[in-house]
């Protein structure tokens, strides 16, 4: 019986999630914004925005949507980009 309740809860959770195709537009926007700010090389441009805001937006996207593996990978890369920017990796450009 415990299993069936857990399965019902999982199904209910999945039913409440937005489909992956709906998340694409939001993920595209977040990716454009975070990448353009992080890669601009202008520390002031990124500092005027709250990184925690972008992290919350990414987390909400993952929590509210039934993301496919490629979308999850994009979200993780954006979290990593925000972490690198916070650590100051964005201010010193590495040689290609």
Secondary structure as UniProt FT lines:
FT   HELIX           2..16
FT   HELIX           20..39
FT   HELIX           43..47
FT   HELIX           51..64
FT   HELIX           69..87
FT   TURN            88..91
//
